[in-house]
Amino acid sequence: MMVGALMVAVATLAPVATAQAAPKCTRTLVRQGVLPDLETVVPKHLTIQNEHQREFLRFTNGVANRGAGDWRLRPEPPPGTASFTDAVQEIQDASGNVLCEKVVSTFEFHADHNHWHVGDVALFEVRVAQVGDDGTGGLWGATLKNDRGQAQSIKVGFCLIDSYKLDDNAPTTERIYWDCETSFQGISPGWVDQYHQSLEGQEIDITGARPGIYYLVSTANPDRTFLEADLTDNTAWVSFLLTRDSRGNPKLVEIAHSPCGSPGMCGEQATNR
């Protein structure tokens, strides 16, 4: 009896086996997975804001996941006292099992938004239309430089959540990713993460820009570090005519936008809030 009791005690104290960590992603493992496909929704709600004698082009930006798999990222190690940590992308199979993982970016605490962002999600640029382009050809040249000589090309991070369904209405209870705190972030298939034009960071300083035709160009996954099915469909653009009145005040008129494969990708579902 004593021996049996001792054996039971030893068995109780034995360490519990933990799940094995997912392997690092290789091309073979990635091809076996169900991948996201990141595409930029045509930017909406373009406006020029005058603030402290500076002119800012503001706009709403959306990143859609049109792939079959989640764009799913976790902080590693979990955020603590540091202001940044690694962002690890998980690639899943059709059953939701994690096939592999890869460090693709960073989680960074955004003080103005008071939550965590994934870094380098998108690139915003204002480009000058090429000579002879009327704003409909998608032909742009150099990056606009403002009156300070600063090229207006900025890389931004976002808190990645399911903001709205791309091509239909869905209750918020269907959202999988909705937390900007210290857990997983991502975008489910068929959903969009949107940042409204009123938010900090959704502006480009175009002070001193000359009248003419320009392109606002937005590209998701600009460094191609995030794993996805197609890297050739990540950019969307809107062209606009910039004029100035007799006092030099700017006015913007949209001309055209990049082709879009559905009403949702044209921004028709984008909320102005």
N, C-alpha and C positions, 0 to 999 in steps of 0.2 A: 504493500500500500504506500509506504513511504517513497519507494522508487517510482511508482506510478505518479505520485503527486509531484515529485521532482521533475519528472519528464514533462508533465503538464505545464509546470511553471517555466521550464526552459522554452517550451514551444510558445508559450504566451509572450515571452520576452524577445523571441526571435524577430529580427527586423522584417518589416513588410516590404515586399518587392515593389519598386517604383517603375512606372512606365518609362520605357527607353526613349531618349530624346530622338526627335526626327533627324534623319541624315541631312547633311548639307546638299543643297540642290546641285545637280549636274544636268547637262542637256538632256540626257536620257530620262532622268526622273521628271524633269519639267515637261517633256513631251508626253509622259504618261498621265500627267495631271489635267485637271479641268481648270483652264486659265481665264482670268479676266481679260477684257479688252477695253482699254481706256480711250475715250474720245471726248473732245471738247465740244460742249454745246455752243452754238453761235452766241457770242456775248450780247447781252441785252441791256436796256435802260442806260444807254450812253448819255452822259450829261457833262457839262463843264461847270466846275465849282470854283468861285473866286474866294480865296481865303488868305488873309494876311499878305495881300499883294502877290499871291501866287495863283496860277491857273492849273487846276487839276482835272484831268479827264477821269471821270468815274464810270464804272460799269459793273454789271452783274456777270459773274463767271460761274459756269457749271462744268463739272467733270462727270461724265457718264460711264458706267460700266456696261458695255454691250456684249460682253463675253458670257460664257457658260458658267464660269466659276467666280467665286468671291474674290474681291481684292481685299485681302485680310492681313492686317499687320498688328503685331504686339510689341510692347516695350520690353526690352531685355538689357539689364535687369529692370524690374519694375521701378518706376520713378520714385525717388526718395528725396533727399535734400539737394541733389544736383539738379541743374536746370536743363539737362539733356541726358538722353540715354539712347541706345541703339534701337532702330526700328527693324524688326525681323518680319519678313513676308513669309507666310505659310502657303504652300501649294497643296491642295486637297485633291483626292480622287472623287469619282462620281458619288460615292457613299459618304463623303464628308470626312474621310480619314486623312490625316496629314501625311503626305508622301515625303516632303522635304521642306527645308526652310533656308532662308538666306538673309543676311544683313544687307539691307538695301538703302537705308537712310537713317535719320535720327528722329527721335521724339524730342521736341523742344518746347519748353514752357513759354507761352505767349502772354506777357504781362498785360497787354492792352485788352486781350480777349479773356484773360484769366482762365485759360485752360491749355491743354497740350495740343501741339500741332505736329504733323509729320512734315519734315523738311523737304524742300525742292520738289514739290508736287507739280508746279506749273511755272511757265515763263510768260510774262506779259511784255509786249513790245509795241511801240508805235513806229511804223515804217513810212517813209516817204514814197509815194507812188512814182513809178518809173515814168520818164518822159513819154507822153503819148497815151498813157493809160488813164482812162476816165473813171476809174474806181470800180469797174465791172470785171476787169480781166484778172484780178488777183496777182498783179505784177507790181511788186514793191522792190525798193532799193535799200538805201542806207537807213540806219536807225536814226530817228529824230533826236537831235540834241537841243536841249532847252537853252535859255539865256545864260545859264551858268556853264554851258559846255558839257553838260551831263547827258550821256547817251541814255535814252529812255527804254531800257531793257532790264527788267527786274525779275528775279526768281523768288517765288513765294512758297510758303508752307501752309497747309490747311489742317484743320480738324476734320477728319474724314468720317462722314456719317451718311446714312440714307435720308436725304432731305425730302425728295419727292420721287414718285414713280415716273419714269421717262415718258411713256406713251399712254398711260391711263391713270385713273384716280385709284388710290389705294389707302385704306385706313392706316393710321400710324402704328396700329398694333402689328402690322406686317413687317415693320422695320426690324432689321437685325442689328444694325449698327446705329447707335443713337447717343453714345456717351463720349464726351471729350475729356474725360478725367484721366484715370490711370489704367484703363483696361484696353481691350482690343478696339481698333478703329478700322474702318474699311467702307467699301461700297458693295452692296449686293448686286447680282445680275439684274439689269433692267431698272436700276435706280440711279439717281443723280445726287452728287454732293454740290450744293450751291452756296456761293458767297455773294450776298447782296451788295449793290453798289454803295450803300450807306456805311458799310463796315470799314474799319481801319485796314489799310493795306490794299483796298480795291480802288487805287488811284495811281495815275501816272502824271508826273509834273511836266506839263507842256508849255510852261510860261515862255512867252516870246516866240512861239511857233509862228511862222509866216503863213499867210493865207495860202490855201492849196488843198490838194487831195492827199489823204493819209489813210493808212491801214492800221487798225488795232488788231494785233495778231496774238492769239493765246494758244499755247502748246502744253498739253499734259505730258508728264514724264519726259521733260526736256533732255535730261542726261541719260535716258534709257536705262536707268538702274533698276526700275521696278519690272518684275517679270510679268509679261502679258502676251496675248496671242498675236497681236499685230502692232508693229511700231510705225506703220506708214499712215495711220489715220488719226493722229493725235492733235492736229492743228485745225483751228477754225479762225475765221477773220471777219471783220466788218470794216468796210470803207466808209469814209466820211469826208465831207467838204467843210473846211474851216475857213470862215470869213471873219472880218473885223469891221466894226462900224467906225464912224468918224472919230470916235474917242478911243479906238483901239480895243474895245470890248469884244471878246470872241463869241462866235456863234457856230454851232455844229449842226450839220444836216447829214443824216445817214444816206448812203448811196446804194450799197449792195452788201451781200454777205456771201460767204463760202457755201458751196452746195451742201445739202444736209439730207440724210437718207430717210428721215421721218419728221413728222410735225414736232415731236419732242426734241430732236436734234436741232431743229430750227429755233428752239427756244419758246415754243408756244405753251409749254407747261410751266415755264419759269415764273415764279411768284415774285411780285414787286414788293417784297417785304423782307 
